[in-house]
Amino acid sequence: MERIIWLAYNILFVIGYFLFLPRFLLRMWRRGGYASGFMQRFGVYKEDISRKLADRPGRIMVHAVSVGEIQVAFRFMAELRARAPGTAFVLTTTTSTAHAMAQKTMHADDVLLYFPVDFPFIVRRVLRQINPAGLVLVESELWPNLVRQMAAGKRKIMLLNGRVSDRSFRRYAKVRPLVRRVLGFFDLLCAQSEQDAQRLIALGADPAKVKATGSAKYDIAGASCRPDSQFTNRLAELGFGPPNRVIVGGSTWPGEEAALLDVFKRLSAGMPELRLALVPRHAERRKKVMEEIRRSGLAFNLWSECRGEGARPGRANILLVDTTGELKNFYALADAVFIGKSLASRGGQNPIEAAVQAKPIVVGPCMENFQAVMADFLAAGAIIQVKGREGLEREISRLLADKTKAEAMGARARAVVLEKAGAAAKSADYFLGLSRPNG
């Protein structure tokens, strides 16, 4: 039975991989940077990387996918390095966007790679070259072949900031025999909430190995909350700051820009000092968002064309942000924030970065990817959740009309972040406390 389960997984993985490959290549082409380091996904490294890996075996391998997960990984790595000086890491990621962001932050002792394809011979090749002492997977990254071969080598395996959404739980339940075996290889599973912990146990994890540590995303927001004064000053010069009022749409998805433009058009009719900053989740969508704004008949500027001191853009009440890594600077000047991916039935985006700036936050009905965080904010009266476009306009209008209410909500949101921080430190302590590797 054991061999049949693993054989079935590998066959289905290969079929799924080749079916998804054209879509993956198209997405990487649109985002750019897919060719650089592409062969790393098959365990083929340039000589300088191979030499650096060989010179220092016993690194901790950490894998994270998105920009947010990369930030969680960096926070955990810093906590672990503070407790165990000299620890070195191999950080792997999947997307070129996250890879580019990680390059800017990497410690000189560490190595950044693209995550390998989870097929047995490729995983074996990668592990021979990295020779890691442990593996840390962030949030929901359960890669069966990697985990299995790490366990076979008697290396520590940990899930950091573990999350099991409603959708993932239903999917995992359908292949529970495989998931149970994969979870059984872990030495430690640190979950974002008690609900996530119970779901991991229901899927087959050993209760003794599961810890509800809270969300490590509270830590990364608190650690990087100070905005860049140079950028915020430039934004003020463009009219995005007092005495004007600013709505920020953060990490928006298709359809959400149109909703915000509609809200802005109606509210600005009675509030000429109102401004709108749109920050799409993926900067490469800028052409489509530009078309959306033009259809609305509203004037706008591109942030990439006016962020420099020498630029002299025309005056416009809408700013389309087509850069990455600067969202906190826009949250810092907001009078009201909408968190994207929440009207578009895509599970939501992280509200913590806006909360730590003490901003009043509105989200749509679809925040499944942040259930634990939403529970914390809703319990504190620190966020407003609406059902659709009409509710979005109503609540943003109320926040702009009642500054005292908006500031009080923002203060409660920041208080939640400060109170809940500490998960990365707890996770590092648990990891170092593992007495022996799996097996």
RAWO-V634527 format. One record per residue. N is the residue number from 1. SS is DSSP state (H for helix, E for strand, - for the rest). Layout:
N SS
N SS
This chain:
1 -
2 H
3 H
4 H
5 H
6 H
7 H
8 H
9 H
10 H
11 H
12 H
13 H
14 H
15 H
16 H
17 H
18 H
19 H
20 H
21 H
22 H
23 H
24 H
25 H
26 H
27 H
28 H
29 H
30 H
31 H
32 -
33 -
34 -
35 -
36 -
37 -
38 H
39 H
40 H
41 H
42 H
43 -
44 -
45 -
46 -
47 H
48 H
49 H
50 H
51 H
52 H
53 H
54 H
55 H
56 -
57 -
58 -
59 -
60 E
61 E
62 E
63 E
64 -
65 -
66 -
67 H
68 H
69 H
70 H
71 H
72 H
73 H
74 H
75 H
76 H
77 H
78 H
79 H
80 H
81 H
82 H
83 H
84 -
85 -
86 -
87 -
88 -
89 E
90 E
91 E
92 E
93 E
94 -
95 -
96 H
97 H
98 H
99 H
100 H
101 H
102 H
103 H
104 -
105 -
106 -
107 -
108 -
109 -
110 -
111 E
112 E
113 E
114 E
115 -
116 -
117 -
118 -
119 -
120 H
121 H
122 H
123 H
124 H
125 H
126 H
127 H
128 H
129 H
130 H
131 -
132 -
133 -
134 E
135 E
136 E
137 E
138 E
139 -
140 -
141 -
142 -
143 -
144 H
145 H
146 H
147 H
148 H
149 H
150 H
151 H
152 H
153 -
154 -
155 -
156 E
157 E
158 E
159 E
160 E
161 E
162 E
163 -
164 -
165 -
166 H
167 H
168 H
169 H
170 H
171 H
172 H
173 H
174 H
175 -
176 H
177 H
178 H
179 H
180 H
181 H
182 H
183 H
184 H
185 -
186 -
187 -
188 E
189 E
190 E
191 E
192 -
193 -
194 H
195 H
196 H
197 H
198 H
199 H
200 H
201 H
202 H
203 -
204 -
205 -
206 -
207 H
208 H
209 H
210 E
211 E
212 E
213 -
214 -
215 -
216 -
217 H
218 H
219 H
220 H
221 H
222 H
223 H
224 -
225 -
226 -
227 -
228 -
229 H
230 H
231 H
232 H
233 H
234 H
235 H
236 H
237 H
238 -
239 -
240 -
241 -
242 -
243 -
244 -
245 E
246 E
247 E
248 E
249 E
250 E
251 E
252 E
253 -
254 -
255 -
256 H
257 H
258 H
259 H
260 H
261 H
262 H
263 H
264 H
265 H
266 H
267 H
268 H
269 -
270 -
271 -
272 -
273 -
274 E
275 E
276 E
277 E
278 E
279 E
280 E
281 -
282 -
283 H
284 H
285 H
286 H
287 H
288 H
289 H
290 H
291 H
292 H
293 H
294 H
295 H
296 H
297 -
298 -
299 -
300 E
301 E
302 E
303 H
304 H
305 H
306 H
307 -
308 -
309 -
310 -
311 -
312 -
313 -
314 -
315 -
316 -
317 -
318 E
319 E
320 E
321 E
322 -
323 -
324 -
325 -
326 -
327 H
328 H
329 H
330 H
331 H
332 H
333 -
334 -
335 -
336 E
337 E
338 E
339 E
340 -
341 -
342 -
343 -
344 -
345 -
346 -
347 -
348 -
349 -
350 -
351 -
352 H
353 H
354 H
355 H
356 -
357 -
358 -
359 -
360 -
361 E
362 E
363 E
364 -
365 -
366 -
367 -
368 H
369 H
370 H
371 H
372 H
373 H
374 H
375 H
376 H
377 H
378 H
379 H
380 -
381 -
382 -
383 -
384 E
385 E
386 -
387 -
388 -
389 H
390 H
391 H
392 H
393 H
394 H
395 H
396 H
397 H
398 H
399 H
400 H
401 H
402 -
403 H
404 H
405 H
406 H
407 H
408 H
409 H
410 H
411 H
412 H
413 H
414 H
415 H
416 H
417 H
418 H
419 H
420 H
421 -
422 -
423 H
424 H
425 H
426 H
427 H
428 H
429 H
430 H
431 H
432 H
433 -
434 -
435 -
436 -
437 -
438 -
439 -
